[in-house]
Amino acid sequence: MNTTPYEMAASNAALGAIGAFVGGLIIAGALVWAVRLGIKVRKGESEPPKPQEQPRLPDSGPVHETREMREPDEVPRAADESERLTPHEIHPSGTKRSEKQEPPRWSRGSSGSFGGGGPGAH
């Protein structure tokens, strides 16, 4: 009986096992190196703030949210078509505080929304 194919298969399996073992050692070594590098970098960083250095509430207490009615704030037009607006000439927000601060009220006979199913205004 010719055992050459079996011997070749066994040697390939042994080479594969040795290759997997060497590859595992390389990966494990890379992970150990990465952890040691991380520890070294962490030691070079500044310490976290101490409890007395943490932010504190103001004496007036926590800041509460405010409610206000907003309206669109249009982009200003340049005086001349060839003139360009610079960033400091444009308002920082797309809305501005509305002069009328009363919230809109529901009026009887309106559905409240498009397709709301109400009878609508008569």
C-alpha positions as CSV (number, residue, x, y, z in Angstrom):
1,M,0.0,0.0,0.0
2,N,1.2,3.5,-0.9
3,T,1.2,5.7,2.2
4,T,2.7,8.8,0.6
5,P,-0.6,10.8,0.4
6,Y,-1.3,10.0,4.1
7,E,2.2,11.1,5.1
8,M,1.8,14.4,3.1
9,A,-1.6,15.1,4.6
10,A,-0.2,14.5,8.1
11,S,2.8,16.8,7.4
12,N,0.5,19.5,6.0
13,A,-1.6,19.2,9.1
14,A,1.4,19.5,11.4
15,L,2.7,22.5,9.4
16,G,-0.8,24.1,9.7
17,A,-0.9,23.6,13.4
18,I,2.6,25.0,13.8
19,G,1.6,28.0,11.6
20,A,-1.5,28.6,13.7
21,F,0.5,28.4,16.9
22,V,3.1,30.9,15.6
23,G,0.4,33.2,14.4
24,G,-1.3,33.1,17.8
25,L,2.0,33.9,19.5
26,I,2.5,36.9,17.2
27,I,-1.1,38.2,17.9
28,A,-0.7,37.6,21.6
29,G,2.7,39.5,21.6
30,A,1.1,42.4,19.6
31,L,-1.7,42.6,22.2
32,V,0.7,42.6,25.1
33,W,2.7,45.4,23.4
34,A,-0.5,47.4,22.8
35,V,-1.5,47.2,26.5
36,R,2.0,48.2,27.7
37,L,2.0,51.1,25.2
38,G,-1.5,52.2,26.5
39,I,-0.2,52.1,30.1
40,K,2.8,54.2,29.2
41,V,0.6,56.8,27.4
42,R,-1.8,56.8,30.3
43,K,1.0,57.5,32.8
44,G,2.0,60.5,30.7
45,E,-1.4,62.1,30.8
46,S,-2.5,64.6,33.5
47,E,-4.5,63.3,36.5
48,P,-8.3,63.5,36.5
49,P,-9.7,66.5,38.4
50,K,-10.1,66.2,42.1
51,P,-13.6,66.5,43.7
52,Q,-12.9,70.1,44.8
53,E,-12.0,71.0,41.2
54,Q,-15.3,69.7,39.8
55,P,-17.9,72.1,38.5
56,R,-20.4,73.4,41.1
57,L,-24.0,74.6,41.0
58,P,-24.3,78.4,41.1
59,D,-25.4,80.0,44.3
60,S,-28.7,80.8,42.7
61,G,-29.4,77.1,42.1
62,P,-29.8,75.1,38.9
63,V,-30.6,76.9,35.7
64,H,-34.1,76.3,34.5
65,E,-35.2,76.2,30.9
66,T,-37.2,79.1,29.5
67,R,-40.0,78.9,27.1
68,E,-40.5,81.6,24.5
69,M,-42.1,81.9,21.1
70,R,-39.6,82.1,18.2
71,E,-40.0,83.2,14.6
72,P,-37.8,82.9,11.6
73,D,-34.9,85.3,11.3
74,E,-34.3,86.1,7.7
75,V,-30.8,86.3,6.3
76,P,-29.9,90.0,5.7
77,R,-29.5,91.1,2.1
78,A,-26.3,92.7,0.8
79,A,-26.7,96.3,-0.2
80,D,-25.1,95.6,-3.6
81,E,-25.4,92.4,-5.6
82,S,-21.6,92.3,-6.0
83,E,-21.1,92.7,-2.2
84,R,-20.7,89.5,-0.1
85,L,-21.9,89.1,3.5
86,T,-19.2,88.1,5.9
87,P,-19.9,85.6,8.8
88,H,-20.1,88.3,11.5
89,E,-22.9,90.0,9.4
90,I,-25.1,86.9,9.5
91,H,-27.1,86.2,12.6
92,P,-25.9,83.2,14.7
93,S,-29.3,81.5,14.8
94,G,-32.1,80.9,12.2
95,T,-34.7,82.2,14.6
96,K,-35.3,85.2,16.8
97,R,-37.5,86.0,19.8
98,S,-41.0,86.8,18.7
99,E,-42.6,90.1,19.8
100,K,-45.8,88.2,20.5
101,Q,-45.2,85.7,23.3
102,E,-48.7,84.3,23.7
103,P,-48.9,80.8,22.4
104,P,-51.4,80.2,19.6
105,R,-54.7,79.0,21.0
106,W,-57.1,76.5,19.5
107,S,-60.2,78.1,18.0
108,R,-63.5,76.3,18.0
109,G,-64.5,74.9,14.7
110,S,-61.0,74.3,13.4
111,S,-59.6,70.8,13.1
112,G,-56.3,71.6,14.6
113,S,-54.3,70.0,11.8
114,F,-54.6,69.2,8.2
115,G,-56.7,66.1,7.9
116,G,-57.5,66.0,11.6
117,G,-61.0,64.8,10.9
118,G,-62.7,67.8,12.5
119,P,-65.6,69.6,10.8
120,G,-63.4,72.6,10.0
121,A,-64.4,76.3,10.1
122,H,-68.0,77.0,9.0
